[in-house]
Amino acid sequence: GDGAGVLIQVPHKFLSAVASFPLPAEGQYGVGMAFLPADADNRSLAVTAIENIIREEALEVLGWREVPVNPACLGESARRVMPYFSLMFVRATNGASGIDLDRLLFIARKRIEHELPEQQQTYFPSLSARTLIYKGMLTTPELAQFFPDLLDERMESSMALVHSRFSTNTFPWPLAHPYRYIAHNGEINTVQGNRNWMRTRESMLSSDLLPGLERAFPICAMGGSDSASFDEVLELLHLGGRSLPHAVLMM
């Protein structure tokens, strides 16, 4: 499978039941699905580096939860590059919640993407107080087989954004869909020009809602697909203060 996934609201009822530590009230914490290094030593170093960045961004790691998975359903190539899956729970030291917490998590996540060395690289499909993503190099029927969490009756959401596809640019796991705001079939012929313009604009970017925004540069990560870059810029416009429909129209 080249990718299948689902984006849902943070399932507070479910997470409160399965976390081994108490969680704050709904919206008062963020949760991130982490694709960590498969190697145990590199994973330990990555966790330490991630927690250091989280602290530097006035955030606090409440704890981690290993995500149960069933690799038996995977194809050989997907299993060979499979990361280690963990949920990271975070709150803000200033009590920020909802989208305000998401803005703090955005800067932290971008720093994690840029600053960890190659062997420790960690990808967060989602790190948010509002949404959670389960996705991977899967076919549609494999999604719930691979992630038993999705079969739990306590897993509740008022909406679900789903995507499955066959394509040439969803290898490895991080490039599967959906992304943090979109499910999208790419085909952006001007993508390199768009990325270059975005890099140029960074010297002029600022937002009172995103202090220290320069720590998140570059906005468009190297090695991403056209859909990934689209999602990254849409995320910036939305967290910078525009409604999601407004930001989509600007794209």
Backbone torsions as a table, in degrees:
resi	resn	phi	psi	omega
1	GLY	NA	136.8	179.3
2	ASP	-87.4	-3.7	175.5
3	GLY	147.2	131.6	171.5
4	ALA	-149.6	146.7	-179.5
5	GLY	-169.0	175.1	178.7
6	VAL	-144.0	135.7	173.9
7	LEU	-107.5	125.3	-178.5
8	ILE	-130.3	170.4	170.3
9	GLN	-67.7	152.1	175.2
10	VAL	-55.0	118.1	-176.2
11	PRO	-83.8	80.5	-170.6
12	HIS	-59.3	-42.4	-179.4
13	LYS	-59.2	-46.3	179.5
14	PHE	-66.0	-47.7	-176.3
15	LEU	-64.9	-37.0	178.3
16	SER	-63.4	-31.5	-178.5
17	ALA	-78.5	-32.5	-172.8
18	VAL	-99.6	-18.1	178.6
19	ALA	-70.0	142.9	-178.2
20	SER	-88.0	12.1	-179.2
21	PHE	-146.2	156.1	-177.9
22	PRO	-69.7	140.7	177.4
23	LEU	-104.2	148.8	173.4
24	PRO	-64.9	-179.9	178.4
25	ALA	-64.2	158.4	-179.6
26	GLU	-55.2	133.3	-179.1
27	GLY	87.4	-13.3	-178.1
28	GLN	-91.8	1.0	179.2
29	TYR	-142.9	158.1	173.8
30	GLY	-110.1	152.6	176.4
31	VAL	-131.7	136.8	-179.3
32	GLY	-123.0	132.1	169.3
33	MET	-82.1	115.0	-175.7
34	ALA	-105.7	128.7	168.5
35	PHE	-94.8	93.6	-176.2
36	LEU	-90.3	163.5	176.8
37	PRO	-59.0	141.9	179.7
38	ALA	-70.4	-32.7	179.3
39	ASP	-69.6	128.9	-173.3
40	ALA	-62.3	-41.3	-179.2
41	ASP	-65.7	-47.0	178.3
42	ASN	-64.7	-34.2	178.6
43	ARG	-65.2	-42.0	178.5
44	SER	-62.4	-42.3	177.9
45	LEU	-65.3	-39.4	179.7
46	ALA	-63.7	-44.2	-179.7
47	VAL	-60.5	-42.2	178.9
48	THR	-62.8	-44.6	-179.8
49	ALA	-64.9	-40.9	179.4
50	ILE	-63.0	-45.7	-178.7
51	GLU	-65.1	-33.0	176.2
52	ASN	-64.7	-44.4	178.9
53	ILE	-64.3	-42.4	179.1
54	ILE	-57.0	-45.8	179.2
55	ARG	-62.9	-40.6	-179.4
56	GLU	-64.1	-22.6	-178.6
57	GLU	-98.1	24.1	177.3
58	ALA	59.8	37.9	177.2
59	LEU	-123.4	164.5	-178.9
60	GLU	-133.7	128.2	174.8
61	VAL	-79.1	119.7	179.2
62	LEU	-81.1	-29.2	-179.7
63	GLY	160.1	176.1	179.9
64	TRP	-124.1	154.5	174.0
65	ARG	-135.3	121.7	174.5
66	GLU	-64.6	129.9	-179.5
67	VAL	-87.1	120.8	179.0
68	PRO	-66.9	135.8	179.4
69	VAL	-137.5	160.9	179.6
70	ASN	-125.3	85.7	-175.5
71	PRO	-67.0	-11.1	-176.3
72	ALA	-60.3	-25.6	-177.2
73	CYS	-83.3	-6.9	-173.3
74	LEU	-80.9	155.8	167.7
75	GLY	-75.6	166.1	-173.8
76	GLU	-62.0	-45.2	-176.4
77	SER	-67.7	-37.5	178.8
78	ALA	-66.1	-40.0	-179.2
79	ARG	-68.2	-34.2	-176.2
80	ARG	-65.8	-31.2	-177.9
81	VAL	-111.7	18.1	-176.8
82	MET	-67.4	129.7	175.2
83	PRO	-79.9	-177.0	171.8
84	TYR	-98.1	136.9	-171.8
85	PHE	-108.6	128.8	179.7
86	SER	-148.2	146.2	172.6
87	LEU	-97.0	130.0	175.9
88	MET	-108.8	130.7	-179.4
89	PHE	-108.4	131.7	-172.2
90	VAL	-138.2	144.5	169.6
91	ARG	-131.2	163.8	-179.9
92	ALA	-93.2	140.0	179.5
93	THR	-69.2	-19.8	178.5
94	ASN	-94.5	5.4	177.3
95	GLY	81.4	9.8	179.7
96	ALA	-58.4	146.9	-179.1
97	SER	-139.4	168.7	176.0
98	GLY	56.8	-137.2	-176.9
99	ILE	-66.0	-28.0	176.6
100	ASP	-64.6	-38.6	174.2
101	LEU	-67.4	-38.8	178.4
102	ASP	-59.4	-34.2	179.4
103	ARG	-66.2	-38.4	176.4
104	LEU	-68.7	-40.2	-179.8
105	LEU	-67.1	-30.9	178.9
106	PHE	-60.5	-50.4	179.6
107	ILE	-61.4	-43.9	-179.9
108	ALA	-62.6	-43.2	-178.2
109	ARG	-65.2	-42.2	179.5
110	LYS	-63.7	-38.4	176.9
111	ARG	-63.9	-40.9	177.6
112	ILE	-60.5	-42.5	179.3
113	GLU	-60.4	-39.7	-171.2
114	HIS	-89.7	-30.2	-164.9
115	GLU	-99.9	-20.3	-179.8
116	LEU	-75.1	137.8	177.2
117	PRO	-64.5	164.1	-171.2
118	GLU	-54.7	-43.6	-175.8
119	GLN	-67.1	-21.7	-177.6
120	GLN	-106.2	6.8	-173.1
121	GLN	-56.4	133.4	-178.1
122	THR	-129.1	135.8	179.9
123	TYR	-114.6	132.3	175.8
124	PHE	-106.7	101.8	172.7
125	PRO	-53.4	-35.2	174.9
126	SER	-149.7	145.8	172.8
127	LEU	-149.5	96.7	-165.2
128	SER	-157.5	155.8	171.1
129	ALA	-87.8	-4.6	-172.4
130	ARG	-117.9	-33.7	-173.7
131	THR	-133.7	159.3	178.9
132	LEU	-142.3	137.3	-177.1
133	ILE	-119.1	132.2	166.7
134	TYR	-113.5	122.2	-178.6
135	LYS	-158.0	170.1	176.3
136	GLY	172.2	-174.3	177.1
137	MET	-77.7	77.2	-170.0
138	LEU	-136.3	158.2	164.2
139	THR	-90.0	166.2	-176.1
140	THR	-56.2	-48.6	-179.9
141	PRO	-64.5	-22.7	-177.6
142	GLU	-78.0	-17.7	-172.5
143	LEU	-58.2	-52.9	-179.5
144	ALA	-76.6	-24.4	174.1
145	GLN	-66.5	-42.3	-176.2
146	PHE	-74.6	-40.0	180.0
147	PHE	-109.0	90.1	179.7
148	PRO	-58.4	-22.4	176.2
149	ASP	-50.0	-37.2	-173.1
150	LEU	-70.6	-13.1	178.5
151	LEU	-95.3	-2.9	-177.6
152	ASP	-76.3	130.7	-176.6
153	GLU	-65.4	-18.2	177.6
154	ARG	-80.4	-8.0	179.9
155	MET	-78.3	105.3	-173.8
156	GLU	-124.6	144.6	175.5
157	SER	-156.6	144.4	176.5
158	SER	-81.7	-9.7	177.7
159	MET	-151.6	159.2	175.4
160	ALA	-145.5	129.3	174.6
161	LEU	-106.7	118.5	-173.7
162	VAL	-120.4	156.2	178.4
163	HIS	-158.0	139.1	168.1
164	SER	-143.4	151.2	-172.4
165	ARG	-159.1	163.4	164.7
166	PHE	-117.0	126.5	-177.5
167	SER	-159.4	-177.9	-177.6
168	THR	-108.6	-2.5	-173.0
169	ASN	-132.4	38.8	176.3
170	THR	-116.9	23.5	177.8
171	PHE	-106.6	132.5	-1.0
172	PRO	-92.1	-142.7	-169.0
173	TRP	-55.2	-43.3	-175.3
174	PRO	-60.6	-24.4	-175.0
175	LEU	-87.4	1.3	173.1
176	ALA	-67.0	160.1	179.4
177	HIS	-103.0	160.3	2.8
178	PRO	-83.4	168.4	172.7
179	TYR	-93.9	-163.0	-168.9
180	ARG	-75.9	-19.4	178.1
181	TYR	-133.1	-17.3	-170.5
182	ILE	-133.1	155.6	159.9
183	ALA	-122.0	124.2	-159.3
184	HIS	-155.7	139.4	-175.4
185	ASN	-98.5	26.2	166.6
186	GLY	59.4	-132.0	-177.5
187	GLU	62.6	37.5	177.7
188	ILE	-90.4	102.3	-173.3
189	ASN	-70.6	-20.0	-177.7
190	THR	-100.7	23.1	-168.7
191	VAL	-62.1	-40.6	-178.4
192	GLN	-66.4	-39.5	175.9
193	GLY	-63.7	-40.6	178.5
194	ASN	-62.0	-42.8	179.5
195	ARG	-64.2	-41.6	179.5
196	ASN	-62.5	-43.2	177.7
197	TRP	-63.5	-38.9	-179.8
198	MET	-64.0	-41.7	178.5
199	ARG	-62.4	-40.2	179.8
200	THR	-65.4	-40.0	-177.5
201	ARG	-68.7	-18.5	-173.8
202	GLU	-59.7	-28.4	179.1
203	SER	-67.4	-16.7	-178.8
204	MET	-108.7	-2.2	-174.9
205	LEU	-78.7	134.9	172.0
206	SER	-160.0	154.4	177.2
207	SER	-156.1	131.3	176.0
208	ASP	-63.2	-23.9	179.9
209	LEU	-81.1	-14.8	-178.6
210	LEU	-127.7	67.8	179.4
211	PRO	-62.2	142.4	-177.3
212	GLY	71.7	28.5	-175.8
213	LEU	-57.6	-29.7	-178.2
214	GLU	-60.0	-21.1	178.4
215	ARG	-70.7	-14.0	-179.3
216	ALA	-93.4	-4.7	-177.0
217	PHE	-76.1	148.3	-4.0
218	PRO	-75.6	144.0	-179.6
219	ILE	-64.6	-44.5	179.2
220	CYS	-90.7	110.5	-177.0
221	ALA	-69.3	147.0	176.4
222	MET	-66.2	141.6	173.1
223	GLY	85.8	1.4	179.4
224	GLY	-81.2	165.1	175.1
225	SER	-81.6	173.3	177.2
226	ASP	-62.8	-37.8	177.7
227	SER	-65.2	-38.5	179.2
228	ALA	-62.1	-43.6	179.2
229	SER	-65.9	-40.9	176.4
230	PHE	-57.1	-45.6	-178.5
231	ASP	-64.7	-39.5	-178.5
232	GLU	-64.3	-40.4	-180.0
233	VAL	-73.4	-39.1	176.2
234	LEU	-59.9	-43.5	178.1
235	GLU	-58.3	-44.7	-179.6
236	LEU	-60.9	-46.2	-178.6
237	LEU	-63.6	-39.7	-179.2
238	HIS	-69.9	-49.0	-179.3
239	LEU	-69.2	-20.2	176.6
240	GLY	-76.0	-2.2	171.3
241	GLY	124.8	-4.8	-179.8
242	ARG	-91.2	150.7	173.6
243	SER	-64.7	158.4	-179.2
244	LEU	-62.4	-43.6	176.6
245	PRO	-59.7	-41.6	178.1
246	HIS	-59.8	-47.0	-178.2
247	ALA	-63.3	-40.5	178.9
248	VAL	-61.8	-43.3	179.9
249	LEU	-63.7	-33.9	177.9
250	MET	-66.5	-26.5	-178.5
251	MET	-69.0	NA	NA
